[in-house]
Amino acid sequence: MKNLITDIAGLKIGNAHDADVRTGVTIVLPDAPVLCAVDVRGGGPGTRETDALGADGSVTHVHAVVLAGGSVYGLEAASRVTNILGAKRIGYEVASAPVPVSPIVPAAILFDNANGGNKDWGETPPFAALGKQAFNNAATNFDLGKAGAGYGATAGLYPGGLGSASEQVGDITVSALIAANPVGSPYMPNTECFWAWDCEIDDEYGGRKPPADYTPAPARDTKLEFLRKAGASTVIGVVATDAKLTHAELRRLAIMAQDGIALAVRPSHTPMDGDTLFALSTETKPVAEPRTIIVSELGAAAARCVARALSIGIYEAGR
């Protein structure tokens, strides 16, 4: 176990960034189509293909997932990944060649366009190129912190970042990959202690504990102190498991995983956040009875993994 989302066999992660623009892209690339569901909790999401993955949608499996900076411009990264997959004839076969296949590549973006990077890109934003680079970089080992979709992120008034974590529930693995760019703060007010300190395993984000004499105080380190317009922040990411779940069960996993954001960031799910989590399953491990109890345990683990991944991403970005 590497404490990464790639502890789920069959998943690879590709990162790419542009240091001048201060932004980046992350791709989750499965070896084969994977079951996918989604849950959106923020009031200002920027997404692609989420309606098709809904309870009344017609899509259950995807060929990649893209996370990107750049706000709406970042969705172009998913278009480039779609084109690459289509050229390889990876996608749903509508008819035989030369009719193109239909790759399903859902995506979510975060707002990092006010972080001081060079955003004077005219009609050629960098995200198509970054999508291709991320695709080519896909591997089981990948960078955390200031990397990929988390490269230009900020968390409250601190550097944001890309984080990942995993956990075992019996012989089933649950994991998360999070690009953290929230309005809220990841730290308890007036401390260097993460809100999610009690979820930490093996000092993975510094082992910081609340001071013995800690007294709750109003937060003054969130973007709310300076931000007065919508659409400027978000937490986006992917939770994954190898459990053989139904689409409805996987959607419940995504819903429960959103609690990890609330564990790690305060406030969370604000009107200015775009909090979006995709849930993936490689469908390789059977789920024992009582099934409802097991799914509940997997959802609780997913929430912990999200809280840990979010905190790890911020911790690594600030090192």
WOWO-V378285 format. One record per backbone hydrogen bond with DSSP energy under -1.0 kcal/mol. NH is the residue of the N-H (numbers start at 0). CO is the residue of the C=O. If there is no record, write none. Layout:
# WOWO-V378285
[[NH CO] [NH CO]]
This chain:
# WOWO-V378285
[[6 3] [7 4] [10 7] [11 28] [12 138] [13 26] [15 24] [17 22] [21 17] [22 17] [24 15] [25 66] [26 13] [27 64] [28 11] [30 9] [33 61] [34 280] [35 59] [36 278] [38 276] [40 274] [41 274] [42 269] [43 272] [47 106] [53 50] [56 53] [58 51] [61 33] [62 103] [63 103] [64 27] [65 105] [66 25] [67 107] [68 23] [70 109] [72 69] [73 70] [74 71] [75 72] [76 73] [78 74] [79 75] [80 76] [81 77] [82 78] [83 79] [84 80] [85 81] [86 82] [87 83] [88 85] [89 84] [91 101] [98 95] [101 91] [106 47] [107 65] [108 45] [109 67] [114 111] [117 19] [118 116] [120 118] [123 120] [129 125] [130 126] [131 127] [132 128] [133 129] [134 130] [135 131] [136 132] [137 134] [138 12] [144 161] [146 144] [149 146] [150 147] [152 149] [154 157] [155 181] [156 220] [157 154] [159 152] [161 144] [162 177] [164 175] [166 173] [168 171] [171 168] [173 166] [174 239] [175 164] [176 237] [177 162] [178 235] [179 160] [180 233] [184 265] [187 192] [190 187] [194 185] [196 193] [198 195] [199 196] [203 200] [205 202] [213 210] [222 182] [224 221] [225 222] [226 222] [232 271] [233 180] [235 178] [236 275] [237 176] [238 277] [239 174] [240 279] [241 172] [243 284] [244 242] [249 245] [250 246] [251 247] [252 248] [253 249] [254 250] [255 251] [256 252] [257 253] [258 255] [259 256] [260 257] [261 257] [262 258] [263 259] [264 260] [265 184] [272 269] [275 234] [276 38] [277 236] [278 36] [279 238] [280 34] [281 240] [283 241] [284 241] [293 289] [294 290] [295 291] [296 292] [297 293] [298 294] [299 295] [300 296] [301 297] [302 298] [303 299] [304 300] [305 301] [306 302] [307 303] [308 304] [309 305] [310 306] [311 307] [312 308] [313 309] [314 310] [315 311] [316 312] [317 313]]
